[in-house]
Amino acid sequence: MATTKILTLPGAVATKADLGVRVEAGTVLLPEDLSRAMERLALRNVEELMAAVVSFPSALARELGWDAGEVRGAAAGLSDRLQGVVDPGLLRADWAEAPPTGARNPWSVAEPDRRRDR
């Protein structure tokens, strides 16, 4: 997809429904506080904003004074707003909580016939 033009709406404030993002005539309009947050996080375009909302919601939440759950809640609305503007691969409908990562006990995830606790 081509580079999307972005404009800041002075005085506009991000909303918890869709971050207050609007699309008009192919131009993405961002609320002023969201635009400043993107600048502080070095997010250069709406694709990077979408990736941050999905992958690092706590970083954006900190900048907006929200909690990560509120940013995740705005993800679906933002995704709807950016249909046709952002690569569809970035616009997922399944905003499920990511499973925890890290070391796991291999016996707790082994196939039942291979477990030691039989």
Short mmCIF file of the C-alpha atoms (twelve columns), coordinates in Angstrom:
data_MODEL
# 
_entry.id   MODEL 
# 
loop_
_atom_site.group_PDB 
_atom_site.id 
_atom_site.type_symbol 
_atom_site.label_atom_id 
_atom_site.label_alt_id 
_atom_site.label_comp_id 
_atom_site.label_asym_id 
_atom_site.label_seq_id 
_atom_site.Cartn_x 
_atom_site.Cartn_y 
_atom_site.Cartn_z 
_atom_site.pdbx_PDB_model_num 
ATOM 1   C CA . MET A 1   0.000   0.000   0.000  1 
ATOM 2   C CA . ALA A 2   1.088   3.575   -0.595 1 
ATOM 3   C CA . THR A 3   2.275   5.857   2.156  1 
ATOM 4   C CA . THR A 4   -0.685  7.361   3.969  1 
ATOM 5   C CA . LYS A 5   -0.836  11.088  4.609  1 
ATOM 6   C CA . ILE A 6   -1.270  11.945  8.303  1 
ATOM 7   C CA . LEU A 7   -2.529  15.226  9.748  1 
ATOM 8   C CA . THR A 8   -2.875  16.280  13.378 1 
ATOM 9   C CA . LEU A 9   -6.157  17.752  14.605 1 
ATOM 10  C CA . PRO A 10  -5.183  20.543  17.031 1 
ATOM 11  C CA . GLY A 11  -7.093  20.351  20.294 1 
ATOM 12  C CA . ALA A 12  -8.624  16.939  19.516 1 
ATOM 13  C CA . VAL A 13  -8.296  14.256  22.195 1 
ATOM 14  C CA . ALA A 14  -7.878  10.488  21.776 1 
ATOM 15  C CA . THR A 15  -10.957 8.433   22.613 1 
ATOM 16  C CA . LYS A 16  -11.124 4.990   24.153 1 
ATOM 17  C CA . ALA A 17  -13.385 3.750   21.354 1 
ATOM 18  C CA . ASP A 18  -10.918 4.102   18.456 1 
ATOM 19  C CA . LEU A 19  -8.183  6.469   19.708 1 
ATOM 20  C CA . GLY A 20  -10.093 9.288   18.005 1 
ATOM 21  C CA . VAL A 21  -8.543  8.486   14.625 1 
ATOM 22  C CA . ARG A 22  -10.514 9.545   11.551 1 
ATOM 23  C CA . VAL A 23  -9.937  8.905   7.869  1 
ATOM 24  C CA . GLU A 24  -11.092 11.465  5.326  1 
ATOM 25  C CA . ALA A 25  -10.281 11.283  1.610  1 
ATOM 26  C CA . GLY A 26  -7.425  8.864   2.261  1 
ATOM 27  C CA . THR A 27  -5.836  11.093  4.898  1 
ATOM 28  C CA . VAL A 28  -5.553  9.861   8.481  1 
ATOM 29  C CA . LEU A 29  -6.484  12.526  11.026 1 
ATOM 30  C CA . LEU A 30  -4.999  12.041  14.495 1 
ATOM 31  C CA . PRO A 31  -5.984  13.768  17.724 1 
ATOM 32  C CA . GLU A 32  -3.261  16.068  18.989 1 
ATOM 33  C CA . ASP A 33  -2.470  14.020  22.117 1 
ATOM 34  C CA . LEU A 34  -2.157  10.808  20.090 1 
ATOM 35  C CA . SER A 35  0.096   12.550  17.592 1 
ATOM 36  C CA . ARG A 36  2.363   13.757  20.435 1 
ATOM 37  C CA . ALA A 37  2.394   10.254  21.947 1 
ATOM 38  C CA . MET A 38  3.424   8.784   18.591 1 
ATOM 39  C CA . GLU A 39  6.216   11.333  18.322 1 
ATOM 40  C CA . ARG A 40  7.545   10.471  21.804 1 
ATOM 41  C CA . LEU A 41  7.453   6.761   20.910 1 
ATOM 42  C CA . ALA A 42  9.122   7.401   17.523 1 
ATOM 43  C CA . LEU A 43  6.137   5.930   15.654 1 
ATOM 44  C CA . ARG A 44  6.368   7.314   12.128 1 
ATOM 45  C CA . ASN A 45  3.153   6.131   10.490 1 
ATOM 46  C CA . VAL A 46  -0.216  4.499   11.122 1 
ATOM 47  C CA . GLU A 47  1.194   1.036   10.447 1 
ATOM 48  C CA . GLU A 48  3.647   1.509   13.319 1 
ATOM 49  C CA . LEU A 49  0.831   2.893   15.478 1 
ATOM 50  C CA . MET A 50  -1.259  -0.216  14.789 1 
ATOM 51  C CA . ALA A 51  1.707   -2.472  15.576 1 
ATOM 52  C CA . ALA A 52  2.301   -0.606  18.850 1 
ATOM 53  C CA . VAL A 53  -1.359  -0.898  19.856 1 
ATOM 54  C CA . VAL A 54  -1.200  -4.666  19.353 1 
ATOM 55  C CA . SER A 55  2.320   -5.434  20.559 1 
ATOM 56  C CA . PHE A 56  3.116   -2.713  23.099 1 
ATOM 57  C CA . PRO A 57  -0.168  -1.342  24.436 1 
ATOM 58  C CA . SER A 58  1.390   -0.387  27.782 1 
ATOM 59  C CA . ALA A 59  3.871   1.968   26.085 1 
ATOM 60  C CA . LEU A 60  1.105   3.871   24.313 1 
ATOM 61  C CA . ALA A 61  -1.058  3.724   27.446 1 
ATOM 62  C CA . ARG A 62  1.693   5.379   29.480 1 
ATOM 63  C CA . GLU A 63  1.948   8.216   26.978 1 
ATOM 64  C CA . LEU A 64  -1.827  8.765   26.942 1 
ATOM 65  C CA . GLY A 65  -2.316  8.359   30.695 1 
ATOM 66  C CA . TRP A 66  -4.480  5.263   30.154 1 
ATOM 67  C CA . ASP A 67  -4.044  1.654   31.170 1 
ATOM 68  C CA . ALA A 68  -3.028  -1.043  28.687 1 
ATOM 69  C CA . GLY A 69  -6.507  -2.587  28.727 1 
ATOM 70  C CA . GLU A 70  -8.015  0.682   27.501 1 
ATOM 71  C CA . VAL A 71  -5.556  0.795   24.601 1 
ATOM 72  C CA . ARG A 72  -6.341  -2.829  23.745 1 
ATOM 73  C CA . GLY A 73  -10.035 -1.936  23.911 1 
ATOM 74  C CA . ALA A 74  -9.509  0.829   21.351 1 
ATOM 75  C CA . ALA A 75  -7.690  -1.559  19.000 1 
ATOM 76  C CA . ALA A 76  -10.830 -2.975  17.367 1 
ATOM 77  C CA . GLY A 77  -12.254 0.493   16.702 1 
ATOM 78  C CA . LEU A 78  -8.918  1.672   15.333 1 
ATOM 79  C CA . SER A 79  -8.767  -1.407  13.129 1 
ATOM 80  C CA . ASP A 80  -12.223 -0.604  11.746 1 
ATOM 81  C CA . ARG A 81  -11.204 3.002   11.045 1 
ATOM 82  C CA . LEU A 82  -8.058  1.965   9.184  1 
ATOM 83  C CA . GLN A 83  -9.731  -0.553  6.832  1 
ATOM 84  C CA . GLY A 84  -8.524  0.189   3.307  1 
ATOM 85  C CA . VAL A 85  -5.746  2.445   4.580  1 
ATOM 86  C CA . VAL A 86  -3.447  -0.039  6.296  1 
ATOM 87  C CA . ASP A 87  -2.280  -3.446  5.118  1 
ATOM 88  C CA . PRO A 88  -5.040  -5.920  6.055  1 
ATOM 89  C CA . GLY A 89  -2.455  -8.183  7.720  1 
ATOM 90  C CA . LEU A 90  -2.099  -5.572  10.462 1 
ATOM 91  C CA . LEU A 91  -5.845  -5.321  11.024 1 
ATOM 92  C CA . ARG A 92  -6.779  -8.416  12.955 1 
ATOM 93  C CA . ALA A 93  -10.197 -9.024  14.398 1 
ATOM 94  C CA . ASP A 94  -8.930  -11.380 17.096 1 
ATOM 95  C CA . TRP A 95  -7.417  -9.083  19.699 1 
ATOM 96  C CA . ALA A 96  -7.114  -11.957 22.170 1 
ATOM 97  C CA . GLU A 97  -4.730  -11.605 25.056 1 
ATOM 98  C CA . ALA A 98  -1.357  -13.086 24.161 1 
ATOM 99  C CA . PRO A 99  -0.412  -16.145 26.169 1 
ATOM 100 C CA . PRO A 100 2.311   -15.670 28.756 1 
ATOM 101 C CA . THR A 101 5.804   -16.332 27.536 1 
ATOM 102 C CA . GLY A 102 8.866   -17.649 29.269 1 
ATOM 103 C CA . ALA A 103 10.122  -20.958 30.566 1 
ATOM 104 C CA . ARG A 104 7.513   -23.644 31.163 1 
ATOM 105 C CA . ASN A 105 7.742   -26.994 32.810 1 
ATOM 106 C CA . PRO A 106 8.119   -29.369 29.845 1 
ATOM 107 C CA . TRP A 107 6.195   -32.079 31.684 1 
ATOM 108 C CA . SER A 108 3.158   -29.817 32.019 1 
ATOM 109 C CA . VAL A 109 2.920   -29.454 28.236 1 
ATOM 110 C CA . ALA A 110 4.020   -32.946 27.212 1 
ATOM 111 C CA . GLU A 111 1.619   -35.237 25.457 1 
ATOM 112 C CA . PRO A 112 -0.414  -37.241 27.998 1 
ATOM 113 C CA . ASP A 113 1.245   -40.553 27.116 1 
ATOM 114 C CA . ARG A 114 4.704   -39.075 27.745 1 
ATOM 115 C CA . ARG A 115 4.017   -37.495 31.156 1 
ATOM 116 C CA . ARG A 116 5.817   -38.806 34.197 1 
ATOM 117 C CA . ASP A 117 2.779   -38.400 36.458 1 
ATOM 118 C CA . ARG A 118 0.829   -41.298 34.949 1 
# 
